[in-house]
Amino acid sequence: MRAIGSATSGAVRLGWARWRRSMMLRVVASTAIVGLGSVAALGAFVSSNIRDGLVTTKVDRILAESARDAVDAQGKIDASPARTPGDLQKLVNDLVTDLHAIGGENRGVILLRQPGGSSQLLSPVSTAPGLQEVLTPQMRAAVQAGVVKQSYQHVYLESLQEPGVVVGAPLKSAVAGNFELYFVYSLSDEQKTLTLIQRILGLGAGALIALVLFMTWSVTLQAVRPVRQAARVASRLAEGLLGERMVVQGRDEMATLATTFNEMAESLQRQITRMEELSRLQRRFVSDVSHELRTPLTTVRMASDVLFDARADFGPDVARSAELLHAQLDRFEALLSDLLEISRIDAGAAQLEFEDVSLLDIAREELEAIAPVAANAGVQLRLWASPGEHEASMDRPRIARIVRNLLSNAIEYAQRGPIDVLVGSNRRGVAIMVRDYGQGMTAQQAERVFDRFWRGDAARTRTMGGTGLGLAIAREDALLHGGAIEAWGSPGHGASFRLSLPRTAQGLGQQPVVPLVAREREFARLGSPVRLGPSPLEAKP
């Protein structure tokens, strides 16, 4: 039963998905439902009117015929000289036989003596066995009352499996007392006629529905085909095939759509080509400038090192200038390195060397390396590890650079508060979260924090010597690994960064490896504390 329910649920989901994706299916199905409902209602109305007309005409003819035959039967009884029970019984039998002969095979005749009479007892007479079963007590009571000359009732003839009508009239005899005369008519001919009409209406309705569906499908296809073609061409344009165009046929509205679409595609191609050329020139310019600056920077670095080493022999102003020159050259070299790295990434020339590495090892090494800087800033570093293996295939230097950038930014804005680092993993991926509780940032700033050279507070000076490209390079490195890096912040409540890397070719999946945001007291639940130091990683008891 569970397998059947699962299969049914899957079929329903598949049908619903197909319904949502196909406009033609919705239009044709809606037309079919409306058409079937309309034709069914119209057919029921026409069939009902035809049936009522046939039955009404037949009943009127039956009543007229029955009234005439009942008058004739009454006349024969009044004119008969029969007085003995035998003669009276023969009279009744002959009367029923004559009435049946006059009415034909589609009419049965029943003659009954009313109860309570004082005349001699006569046997009931009918033209067919079991015919009296169609008489209801209400029908007999109406005939016995004699309020009207004749009464009728619609019945179902079980023996013939067809509808019928019973007409009753009272008869009086001065010798034998009162009688009940019933005519049982079959409506088989009318039923056959109605069945034939309904069959014809059904065939006509089916043909009409098929014609309407075909016309709807044809018209809808004419409208949908260009839309589908436009969707295919747009998809290929999105894949980078800028030479794709729609086929223009005729001069109607769809041809106008195709022409306009092609003009738009050509305009986009020109704009994209122009932008690609501009971007290529910009990348080449940055790369060339970065490379060309290497030689003079090396010369300036050598002179700066000489001045920096001899600063003790200079006066205070000159010594301070030598120190500033040395520090700014360090930053200049870092900026050139980042620019070259960005240029390689933009040009698609970045080379990755994958190896199986534990993300927990990288986090521990980077925390230990940056611990003196954090101590000088009054920041406490805490490392947490969730249960499980934290290994994945990655380019170790690039991932270490990402973790280093995240830690540097956290120390920069921690405002002497603690920093929690959580490493976790599952079957699909590994992740690290760096959480500080300092200055924080707004949601808009969190969206732009990975932009190149972007700073949340332009008036704030850097204390860690960053270049403004660290997080931008971190995002590119994460994308090169098929992973993702995300940011969250709240003013006055700190910020959180999460780096996620896949462990398999299936990707990261929908379930996050570690949360993006966690309160300080929640880290003890998310992982175990890891001791920092030169010794191997050990979880505290």
Number of C-alpha atoms within 10 A of each C-alpha: 6 7 8 9 10 11 12 12 12 12 12 12 12 11 12 11 11 13 14 10 11 11 14 19 15 14 15 19 16 13 17 17 13 13 18 16 12 13 19 15 12 14 17 14 12 15 17 14 12 16 19 12 12 17 17 12 11 15 21 11 12 21 19 11 13 24 17 11 17 22 14 14 19 16 13 13 21 15 9 12 12 16 13 12 15 11 13 20 20 14 17 21 17 13 20 21 16 14 21 19 14 11 18 10 11 13 20 22 26 21 24 20 23 17 12 8 12 10 14 14 14 15 11 15 22 21 20 10 9 10 17 18 10 19 17 12 8 10 17 19 10 17 24 20 9 15 10 12 13 18 18 19 16 15 17 15 18 13 11 10 9 15 16 23 22 26 23 30 24 26 25 16 13 10 17 21 17 20 21 20 26 27 26 28 25 21 22 15 12 16 17 12 15 18 14 12 16 19 12 12 19 15 12 14 19 14 12 15 19 14 12 16 19 13 13 18 19 14 12 16 15 12 14 17 13 18 15 12 15 19 13 15 21 19 13 15 17 10 9 12 13 18 12 16 22 20 12 15 11 8 10 9 10 18 16 14 17 20 18 13 17 20 13 13 20 16 12 14 17 13 12 14 13 12 12 12 12 12 14 15 12 13 20 14 13 17 20 13 14 19 14 11 13 14 11 10 16 13 11 15 17 12 12 20 17 13 20 21 12 12 18 11 10 13 10 11 9 15 18 14 15 20 17 14 18 20 14 12 18 13 15 15 18 16 18 20 16 19 21 19 17 21 22 15 17 14 14 10 10 13 10 14 10 13 12 13 16 17 26 25 16 18 22 21 18 17 21 16 13 15 18 12 14 23 13 9 16 15 21 15 20 19 22 25 22 21 13 10 15 23 17 20 17 22 18 18 13 19 21 18 18 23 24 21 19 22 25 20 20 28 27 21 19 25 17 18 18 19 23 22 24 26 28 25 26 19 14 19 24 26 25 27 26 24 29 30 24 23 18 23 22 15 14 11 18 19 13 14 20 22 15 15 12 15 14 14 9 8 7 8 8 13 12 11 15 15 19 18 20 22 22 19 23 24 18 20 22 19 14 18 18 15 20 19 22 16 22 21 24 17 13 12 15 22 26 27 24 25 25 25 26 24 22 12 8 9 13 22 11 7 10 17 24 22 16 19 17 15 11 13 8 10 19 12 9 18 17 19 20 20 16 18 14 9 7 10 13 12 14 8 6
